[in-house]
Amino acid sequence: MSFKRWHKEKMIESTLFAVATATVLILILIFLFLFRDGLGLFDTYSFSTFITGQAWHPTSYNPQYGLVPLFLGSLLVTFGAICISVPLGITSAIYISEIADPRVSEVLKPFVEILAGIPSVVYGFFGLVVLAPYIQLWLDLPTGQVALTGSIMLSIMALPTIISIAEDAISSIPSSLKEGSLAMGATRWQTIYKVVLPASLSGISAAVILGIGRAIGETMTVMMVTGNAAVIPGMPEGIIESVRTMTATIALEMGEVSMGSEHYHALFAVGSVLFLTTFILNLIADRIKNRYKFKLEGS
């Protein structure tokens, strides 16, 4: 290897290392920034009251910063989105990878990826103008800005993530496994159900978890279509009630608070909880993906 080529490769390696290091440092700084201001709330407000509080009234005479209604609102909307997007996403991935004609797959895959690039405000505007009035009329509700509307819109937004990752996992299954199943007399559907899906289960699980992270971290869409009522949703009727998520609360109130106030620190505490939730979800997804990778390498 010539000195010039060796020097060029070292430069590329050093650049990539610097970029990776900067990414880790930025993540650590975001973590410290959030938790520094979030912990400031507990100088004047009880931690247990914040975690277990059932009311969010930051502007009342006696301000209340209860996380429960915001957390349950996020959980309800996200759960509804996953119930819709997971079956659709996995079946779509199976169709693209195993059933569709290659020419059809070449059209569908870029189309799915384009969906991921549409701004969230466009989804929110569509949900507000088209879907919310339809939900209101269909279910005879006072308003269509309810958790169900948010769940439907978030499911559409989570589909590209689930489909892309699940399709990659299914496509990575060694062809010898499929050929062996077919050679033993199994039908195409039996091969998909009993061989392909179990072998790609870890990758599909990672797709689902990343889809959950995509849904729970969404802000603009849920802020536009869920009604933003900071109340504890009922079960199961809460799906057709207005709710407020953690992300929407931060977006709605951060511009109105004075810096350093108790309300200001409370919003950072909510952001810290949201950051921890999405961070843990991504760690779980990464662990599952690594298990999937090692499984394929050992097969």
C-alpha positions as CSV (number, residue, x, y, z in Angstrom):
1,M,0.0,0.0,0.0
2,S,1.4,3.4,-1.0
3,F,2.0,6.1,1.6
4,K,-0.5,8.4,-0.2
5,R,-3.3,5.8,0.0
6,W,-2.5,4.9,3.6
7,H,-2.6,8.6,4.5
8,K,-5.9,9.0,2.8
9,E,-7.5,6.1,4.6
10,K,-6.2,7.4,7.9
11,M,-7.8,10.8,7.2
12,I,-11.1,9.2,6.4
13,E,-10.9,7.0,9.5
14,S,-10.0,10.0,11.7
15,T,-12.9,12.0,10.2
16,L,-15.4,9.3,10.9
17,F,-14.1,8.9,14.4
18,A,-14.4,12.6,15.0
19,V,-18.0,12.6,13.7
20,A,-19.0,9.6,15.9
21,T,-17.3,11.2,19.0
22,A,-19.1,14.5,18.3
23,T,-22.5,12.7,18.1
24,V,-21.9,11.0,21.5
25,L,-20.8,14.3,23.0
26,I,-23.9,16.1,21.7
27,L,-26.1,13.4,23.1
28,I,-24.4,13.7,26.5
29,L,-24.8,17.5,26.4
30,I,-28.5,17.2,25.6
31,F,-28.9,14.8,28.5
32,L,-27.1,17.1,30.9
33,F,-29.0,20.2,29.7
34,L,-32.4,18.5,30.1
35,F,-31.8,17.0,33.5
36,R,-30.1,20.1,34.9
37,D,-33.1,22.2,34.3
38,G,-35.6,19.4,35.0
39,L,-34.1,18.7,38.4
40,G,-34.5,22.3,39.3
41,L,-38.3,21.7,39.7
42,F,-37.7,19.5,42.8
43,D,-36.1,22.3,44.7
44,T,-39.6,23.6,45.3
45,Y,-41.9,20.8,44.2
46,S,-42.2,17.2,45.5
47,F,-40.8,14.6,43.1
48,S,-43.4,12.0,44.2
49,T,-46.2,14.6,43.6
50,F,-44.8,15.2,40.1
51,I,-44.6,11.5,39.2
52,T,-48.0,10.5,40.7
53,G,-49.9,13.8,40.4
54,Q,-53.2,13.5,38.5
55,A,-53.6,17.1,37.5
56,W,-51.6,19.5,35.3
57,H,-52.7,23.0,36.1
58,P,-49.5,25.1,35.8
59,T,-51.3,28.5,35.8
60,S,-53.7,28.0,38.7
61,Y,-53.4,29.8,42.0
62,N,-51.8,26.6,43.4
63,P,-49.9,25.2,40.4
64,Q,-50.1,21.5,40.0
65,Y,-47.5,19.6,37.8
66,G,-48.8,16.1,37.7
67,L,-47.2,13.9,35.1
68,V,-49.9,11.1,35.1
69,P,-52.4,12.7,32.6
70,L,-49.7,13.6,30.2
71,F,-48.0,10.2,30.4
72,L,-51.3,8.3,30.0
73,G,-52.3,10.6,27.1
74,S,-49.0,9.8,25.3
75,L,-49.4,6.1,26.2
76,L,-53.0,5.9,24.9
77,V,-52.3,7.6,21.6
78,T,-49.1,5.6,21.0
79,F,-50.8,2.3,21.9
80,G,-53.6,3.0,19.5
81,A,-51.1,3.8,16.8
82,I,-49.1,0.6,17.3
83,C,-52.3,-1.5,17.3
84,I,-53.0,-0.1,13.8
85,S,-49.5,0.2,12.3
86,V,-47.9,-3.1,13.5
87,P,-50.3,-5.5,11.7
88,L,-50.3,-3.3,8.6
89,G,-46.5,-2.7,8.6
90,I,-45.6,-6.4,9.1
91,T,-48.0,-7.7,6.4
92,S,-46.8,-5.0,4.0
93,A,-43.2,-6.0,4.7
94,I,-44.0,-9.6,4.0
95,Y,-45.8,-8.7,0.8
96,I,-43.0,-6.5,-0.5
97,S,-40.3,-9.0,0.4
98,E,-41.9,-12.4,-0.3
99,I,-45.0,-12.1,-2.4
100,A,-44.9,-9.1,-4.7
101,D,-43.4,-9.2,-8.2
102,P,-39.8,-7.6,-8.1
103,R,-41.0,-4.8,-10.4
104,V,-43.9,-4.0,-7.9
105,S,-41.4,-4.1,-5.0
106,E,-39.1,-1.7,-6.8
107,V,-42.0,0.8,-6.9
108,L,-43.4,0.2,-3.4
109,K,-40.2,0.5,-1.4
110,P,-39.3,4.0,-2.6
111,F,-43.0,5.0,-2.1
112,V,-42.8,3.8,1.5
113,E,-39.6,5.7,2.1
114,I,-41.1,8.9,0.6
115,L,-43.9,8.7,3.3
116,A,-41.1,9.0,5.9
117,G,-40.0,12.3,4.4
118,I,-43.3,14.1,4.6
119,P,-43.2,16.8,7.3
120,S,-45.3,16.1,10.4
121,V,-47.1,19.4,10.0
122,V,-48.5,18.1,6.7
123,Y,-49.8,15.0,8.4
124,G,-51.3,17.1,11.2
125,F,-53.0,19.5,8.8
126,F,-54.5,16.5,6.9
127,G,-55.7,15.0,10.2
128,L,-57.2,18.3,11.3
129,V,-59.0,19.2,8.1
130,V,-60.0,15.7,6.7
131,L,-59.8,13.0,9.4
132,A,-61.0,14.8,12.5
133,P,-64.4,16.0,10.9
134,Y,-64.9,12.5,9.6
135,I,-64.3,10.9,13.0
136,Q,-66.6,13.5,14.6
137,L,-69.4,12.7,12.1
138,W,-68.9,8.9,12.1
139,L,-68.9,8.5,15.9
140,D,-71.2,11.4,16.6
141,L,-68.8,13.2,18.9
142,P,-68.6,16.9,20.0
143,T,-65.2,17.1,18.4
144,G,-63.1,15.0,16.1
145,Q,-59.9,16.1,17.9
146,V,-59.6,13.0,20.0
147,A,-57.0,10.3,20.8
148,L,-58.3,8.0,18.0
149,T,-57.5,10.7,15.4
150,G,-54.0,11.1,16.8
151,S,-53.5,7.3,16.8
152,I,-54.6,6.9,13.2
153,M,-52.2,9.7,12.1
154,L,-49.3,8.4,14.2
155,S,-49.9,4.9,12.8
156,I,-49.5,6.3,9.2
157,M,-46.3,8.1,10.3
158,A,-44.9,5.0,12.0
159,L,-45.6,2.7,9.0
160,P,-42.5,3.6,7.0
161,T,-40.2,2.8,9.9
162,I,-41.8,-0.5,10.6
163,I,-42.1,-1.6,7.0
164,S,-38.5,-0.7,6.0
165,I,-36.8,-2.4,9.0
166,A,-39.1,-5.4,8.9
167,E,-38.6,-5.8,5.2
168,D,-34.9,-5.7,5.6
169,A,-35.0,-8.3,8.3
170,I,-37.2,-10.6,6.2
171,S,-35.1,-10.1,3.1
172,S,-31.9,-11.0,5.1
173,I,-33.1,-14.5,5.8
174,P,-30.8,-17.0,4.0
175,S,-32.5,-18.4,0.9
176,S,-31.4,-21.9,2.0
177,L,-33.9,-21.9,4.8
178,K,-36.7,-21.1,2.4
179,E,-35.5,-23.6,-0.2
180,G,-35.2,-26.3,2.4
181,S,-38.8,-25.7,3.6
182,L,-40.2,-25.8,0.1
183,A,-38.1,-28.9,-0.7
184,M,-39.7,-30.7,2.2
185,G,-43.2,-30.1,0.8
186,A,-44.2,-26.9,2.7
187,T,-46.4,-24.5,0.8
188,R,-45.3,-20.9,0.2
189,W,-47.6,-19.6,3.0
190,Q,-46.4,-22.3,5.4
191,T,-42.8,-21.3,4.6
192,I,-43.6,-17.7,5.4
193,Y,-45.5,-18.5,8.6
194,K,-43.3,-21.2,10.0
195,V,-39.8,-20.4,8.7
196,V,-39.4,-16.8,7.5
197,L,-41.3,-15.0,10.3
198,P,-39.7,-17.0,13.2
199,A,-36.3,-16.5,11.7
200,S,-36.8,-12.7,11.3
201,L,-38.6,-12.2,14.6
202,S,-35.8,-10.2,16.3
203,G,-35.6,-7.8,13.3
204,I,-39.4,-7.4,13.3
205,S,-39.4,-6.7,17.0
206,A,-36.8,-4.0,16.6
207,A,-38.9,-2.5,13.8
208,V,-41.9,-2.4,16.2
209,I,-40.0,-0.8,19.0
210,L,-38.5,1.9,16.7
211,G,-42.0,2.5,15.4
212,I,-43.1,3.0,19.0
213,G,-40.3,5.5,19.5
214,R,-41.3,7.3,16.4
215,A,-44.9,7.6,17.6
216,I,-44.2,8.6,21.2
217,G,-41.8,11.3,20.2
218,E,-44.1,13.0,17.6
219,T,-45.1,16.6,18.5
220,M,-46.8,18.6,15.8
221,T,-49.3,16.0,14.6
222,V,-50.6,15.1,18.0
223,M,-50.7,18.8,19.1
224,M,-53.0,19.5,16.1
225,V,-55.4,16.6,16.3
226,T,-55.8,15.3,19.9
227,G,-57.6,18.2,21.5
228,N,-54.9,18.9,24.1
229,A,-57.1,18.3,27.2
230,A,-54.7,17.6,30.1
231,V,-57.0,15.1,31.8
232,I,-56.6,11.4,32.7
233,P,-58.3,9.4,29.9
234,G,-60.8,6.8,30.8
235,M,-60.4,3.2,29.7
236,P,-61.5,2.3,27.1
237,E,-63.6,5.3,26.3
238,G,-60.6,7.5,26.5
239,I,-59.8,6.7,22.8
240,I,-62.7,8.9,21.8
241,E,-61.8,11.7,24.2
242,S,-59.5,14.6,23.9
243,V,-56.1,14.0,25.5
244,R,-52.7,15.8,25.8
245,T,-49.4,14.2,25.3
246,M,-46.0,15.1,26.8
247,T,-44.6,16.4,23.6
248,A,-47.6,18.6,22.9
249,T,-47.5,20.0,26.4
250,I,-43.9,21.1,25.9
251,A,-44.6,22.6,22.5
252,L,-47.7,24.5,23.7
253,E,-46.4,25.9,26.9
254,M,-42.6,26.5,26.5
255,G,-43.1,29.8,24.6
256,E,-45.3,31.2,27.4
257,V,-43.2,30.5,30.5
258,S,-40.6,32.8,32.1
259,M,-37.1,31.4,32.1
260,G,-36.1,29.9,35.5
261,S,-39.7,29.7,36.8
262,E,-41.2,26.6,38.4
263,H,-43.3,26.0,35.3
264,Y,-40.2,26.3,33.2
265,H,-38.5,23.6,35.2
266,A,-41.6,21.4,35.1
267,L,-41.6,21.4,31.3
268,F,-37.9,20.3,31.4
269,A,-38.8,17.6,33.8
270,V,-41.5,16.3,31.4
271,G,-38.9,16.5,28.6
272,S,-36.5,14.5,30.7
273,V,-39.1,11.7,31.2
274,L,-39.7,11.7,27.4
275,F,-36.0,11.6,26.7
276,L,-35.5,8.6,29.0
277,T,-38.5,6.8,27.5
278,T,-37.3,7.2,23.9
279,F,-33.7,6.5,24.9
280,I,-34.6,3.2,26.6
281,L,-36.8,2.2,23.6
282,N,-33.8,2.8,21.3
283,L,-31.5,0.8,23.5
284,I,-33.9,-2.1,23.5
285,A,-34.3,-1.9,19.8
286,D,-30.5,-1.8,19.3
287,R,-30.1,-4.9,21.6
288,I,-32.7,-6.8,19.6
289,K,-31.1,-5.8,16.3
290,N,-27.7,-7.1,17.6
291,R,-29.2,-10.4,18.6
292,Y,-30.8,-10.7,15.2
293,K,-27.4,-9.9,13.6
294,F,-25.5,-12.5,15.6
295,K,-28.2,-15.0,14.9
296,L,-27.8,-14.6,11.2
297,E,-24.1,-14.7,11.4
298,G,-24.3,-18.0,13.3
299,S,-26.7,-19.6,10.9
